[in-house]
Amino acid sequence: METYKPIFILFLCIKNIPDSYSIQMSKDALNYLNDKLPNYDILVIPTNDETKVQVFYPSGTTHEEYTNLLAELAKKTAYKNIQIKFDS
């Protein structure tokens, strides 16, 4: 049976940020997330809406893994003073 990585999507708000800086900001976010979440496929999608995260887990993933991810993200966002909306 083939296993798949969970997909982590960061919708990154770049509203009112110059294009040259927003591209670098997206790349930096991708590099940061790749280092912190090596067991996930990461997508960073620039948007003019709010910054938010969506995670898609493959079939059979336990609830505990999802809870651990939310706890880790809460620690990171509190440290960086970034607000992230978790959609259910």
One Martini backbone bead per residue (centre of mass of N, CA, C, O) as a GRO file, in nm:
protein
   88
    1MET     BB    1   0.095   0.037   0.023
    2GLU     BB    2   0.058   0.363  -0.032
    3THR     BB    3   0.204   0.657   0.091
    4TYR     BB    4   0.116   0.981   0.221
    5LYS     BB    5   0.147   1.302   0.256
    6PRO     BB    6   0.068   1.567   0.399
    7ILE     BB    7  -0.103   1.876   0.333
    8PHE     BB    8   0.037   2.206   0.348
    9ILE     BB    9  -0.143   2.519   0.357
   10LEU     BB   10  -0.039   2.856   0.287
   11PHE     BB   11  -0.214   3.153   0.320
   12LEU     BB   12  -0.051   3.447   0.216
   13CYS     BB   13  -0.051   3.768   0.304
   14ILE     BB   14   0.022   4.047   0.049
   15LYS     BB   15  -0.107   4.295   0.121
   16ASN     BB   16   0.065   4.586   0.060
   17ILE     BB   17   0.306   4.441  -0.089
   18PRO     BB   18   0.566   4.432  -0.261
   19ASP     BB   19   0.651   4.217  -0.504
   20SER     BB   20   0.951   4.163  -0.428
   21TYR     BB   21   0.883   4.091  -0.127
   22SER     BB   22   0.658   3.873  -0.161
   23ILE     BB   23   0.836   3.659  -0.292
   24GLN     BB   24   1.039   3.631  -0.060
   25MET     BB   25   0.831   3.566   0.160
   26SER     BB   26   0.732   3.300   0.031
   27LYS     BB   27   1.007   3.157   0.030
   28ASP     BB   28   1.061   3.176   0.334
   29ALA     BB   29   0.811   3.017   0.423
   30LEU     BB   30   0.881   2.757   0.276
   31ASN     BB   31   1.155   2.704   0.410
   32TYR     BB   32   1.054   2.698   0.700
   33LEU     BB   33   0.844   2.468   0.667
   34ASN     BB   34   1.037   2.250   0.559
   35ASP     BB   35   1.202   2.240   0.825
   36LYS     BB   36   0.949   2.192   1.034
   37LEU     BB   37   0.785   1.995   0.797
   38PRO     BB   38   0.914   1.715   0.659
   39ASN     BB   39   0.623   1.532   0.648
   40TYR     BB   40   0.535   1.753   0.432
   41ASP     BB   41   0.350   1.901   0.194
   42ILE     BB   42   0.418   2.226   0.057
   43LEU     BB   43   0.213   2.527   0.037
   44VAL     BB   44   0.236   2.860  -0.104
   45ILE     BB   45  -0.027   3.112  -0.109
   46PRO     BB   46  -0.082   3.399  -0.238
   47THR     BB   47  -0.280   3.669  -0.085
   48ASN     BB   48  -0.538   3.928  -0.014
   49ASP     BB   49  -0.607   3.782   0.223
   50GLU     BB   50  -0.594   3.604   0.483
   51THR     BB   51  -0.411   3.426   0.695
   52LYS     BB   52  -0.393   3.066   0.635
   53VAL     BB   53  -0.470   2.718   0.719
   54GLN     BB   54  -0.433   2.397   0.551
   55VAL     BB   55  -0.504   2.043   0.611
   56PHE     BB   56  -0.424   1.734   0.442
   57TYR     BB   57  -0.511   1.405   0.501
   58PRO     BB   58  -0.469   1.095   0.480
   59SER     BB   59  -0.595   0.809   0.496
   60GLY     BB   60  -0.567   0.706   0.846
   61THR     BB   61  -0.526   0.940   1.015
   62THR     BB   62  -0.470   1.059   1.317
   63HIS     BB   63  -0.576   1.284   1.553
   64GLU     BB   64  -0.303   1.326   1.701
   65GLU     BB   65  -0.144   1.452   1.466
   66TYR     BB   66  -0.324   1.704   1.441
   67THR     BB   67  -0.289   1.811   1.731
   68ASN     BB   68   0.019   1.847   1.717
   69LEU     BB   69   0.018   2.056   1.490
   70LEU     BB   70  -0.149   2.277   1.632
   71ALA     BB   71   0.042   2.314   1.872
   72GLU     BB   72   0.291   2.401   1.707
   73LEU     BB   73   0.158   2.646   1.566
   74ALA     BB   74   0.084   2.801   1.821
   75LYS     BB   75   0.373   2.848   1.914
   76LYS     BB   76   0.479   2.997   1.661
   77THR     BB   77   0.265   3.229   1.651
   78ALA     BB   78   0.318   3.343   1.934
   79TYR     BB   79   0.618   3.412   1.887
   80LYS     BB   80   0.553   3.588   1.607
   81ASN     BB   81   0.274   3.731   1.608
   82ILE     BB   82   0.070   3.541   1.447
   83GLN     BB   83  -0.224   3.504   1.262
   84ILE     BB   84  -0.423   3.200   1.252
   85LYS     BB   85  -0.667   3.037   1.070
   86PHE     BB   86  -0.875   2.763   1.151
   87ASP     BB   87  -1.012   2.536   0.944
   88SER     BB   88  -1.269   2.274   0.939
   0.00000   0.00000   0.00000
